[in-house]
Amino acid sequence: MKERYNTITKEILLTIALVGMVVVASTSPYFLINIARAIIKNKKYKNSKAVEQKIVASLRKLRKNKIIILEEKEDGNFTIELTNKGKRKVEEINIDKLEIIKQKIWDKKWRIVAFDIPERKKRGRDALRQKLQGLNFYQLQKSVFVCPYPCDKEILFLSEFFDIGNFVNIITADKIYDDIRLKKHFAV
């Protein structure tokens, strides 16, 4: 089961993922506050004590849950990096934020996602099906979903994340017979 994170924790993870590693100079025992300040430096949060304390609490929790590695270097600086488990959490956060961008003018092409995923990969199959429904794909058949907008990158990302890439295919079609329901569903 996916653990849900609050907005500040998600920002911390995405910031660390974006920069790769956060390095903070530490000359005091309050290095977590210095790390918090470094993380929120260019963010929408004001540098308030309350936000700092929330970030410090999040950092402690992430460290305890082995999502990040907090390490002191020989020069006295501290670094924060994502563990493999942390990188996986960032992918989960990115999946939660995933969306298909609608074109202003439809190119009259249908994107068909078809899959035949074996029973041993049932969890990935169910997760993909649920995500496609959440992205407003039209379910044409049990394992066939349709969307009028470009979505190759998103589907490949989902397939890789759920470890089912070998069983998923993306087809671009100019015509689907009797596509009146589809056009109505997508208002195209």
N, C-alpha and C positions, 0 to 999 in steps of 0.2 A: 504494500500500500504506500502511495506517495505521501510524504510528509509535507504539509503546507507551511509555507514560510510567510512571515509578515513582510510588508513593503520594504522596510529598512534592511532586513536580512537579505531579501532578493537583490536590493541595490548593492549590498556589500559583495555578494557572490558575483553579480554581473560586472561590477567594477574590477574585482580581482581577475575575473576571466578575461576582461577586455585588456587590461594592462599586463597580464601574465604574472606579475609579482609586485607586491607593494613593499617598498623599503622605507623604514622609518628610523631616524636617528633617536637613540634613547640614552639620556643621561640621568633619568630619574626613574623612580619606581612606577610612575604613571604612564608607562609606555603605551598601554591600551588606549588611553585618552589621546595620545599623540597619533596613534594609528587611526582612531575615529576621526580626528581632525583631518588627517591626510585623505581619508576616504570621502569625507563630505566636502572637501575643499572646493570642488567645482560642481557640486550638486545643487539641487533646488532647496536643500535644507539650509536653514540658517544655523550658524554655529552656536546653537543654544546648549545649555547644560543638559536639558532633558533629552535632546536628540543624541548628544554625546553618550549619556548613560545608557540609552537604548542600544546604541551601536556597540558599546563596551559589553553589554549583556549578550547581544547577538554574537559577538566575536567569541566570548567565553563558551557559549552554547555550541557554536560551530566547531570550535577547537575540541571540546569535550566529545562531540559526536563524530570526530575525525573527518570533518568536511574540509577543514583547512589545517595547514601546518604553520605553526608560529615558531620561528627559530631565531635564536640569537647568533649573529655572525662574529667572527674574530675581531672585527673592527668596532664592535659594540652596537652596531645597527641591528634592527630586527627585520625579518622578512616574513611576509604572509604569502602562502601559495595554496592553490587548491590541490587536494588529494584527488586520486582517481574517483573516489566516491563524490567529492565536491564537483568535479567536472560533469559527472552524471547528473547531479542536482541542477547544475546550470542548464544542461540540455532539457531537463524536465521543465524548468522555468521558461525556457525558450519555446517549448511545445505548448505550454499554457498560453503564451502570447502569440502563437502562430495564427496568421490569418491569410486569406486569399484576397489579393487586391483586385477590385473590380475595375475593368477597363471603362473609360468614358464612352468609347464607341466599340461595341462588340465586333469582333473580327469574324463572326459567323462560323466559328470553329467550336466543336465540342471536345472537351477533354474527358476521356473515359478512363477510369481507374478500375482495372479488373485484377482480381487475385484469386488464387487457389492455394490456400495456405494449409499445410497438413495439421492434423489434430495435435501433434507434439508441439506446435507453435500456436496453440489456441489462444493463449493470453495476448500474444502480439496481434493475432487476427481480430480478436474482440476489441482490443485497444484501437487498432486502425479503423475498424468499422465505426466505433464510437466517436473518434476524432473527425472522421469524414462527415458524419451526421452533424456534429457540432460546427463544422465549417460550412454547413448548409449545402452540401453536395446532395444531389437527387439520387435516391437509391432505385436504380432501374431493375436490378435483380439482387439476390442475396449478397453476391460478391462482385457486383458491378455498380459503380457510382459515377455520376456525370456532373460536370461543372463547365460553364461556358468561358471561364477565364484561365489564363496561363497559371499552372500550378505545379509544373514539373519539379522545381527545386524543393517545394514544400513536401510533395509526396515522396521524393527521394530521401529527404531528411527524416520523415516519419518512418519510412521503410527501414532505413539504417538504424534509427533509434530503437525500433521494436524488433530488430534483427530478423526481418522477414523480406529483405530486398530481393532475394532470389525468386520470390513467389508473387511479386507485384509487377504489373505492367501498366504503362501509361500510353494511351492511344489518343491521337488527335484526329478527329473525323470532321469532314465537311458537312456530312448529313447523317442524321439519325431518322429513320422512317418514323412517321407519326410523332414528331417532336413537339406537338402542341402543348402537352402537359409540361414538358421541360421549359419551353418558352414562358409559359404562364408562371411556373415556379420561380424562375429567375427574373421575370419581368424584362425579357429581352425581345 
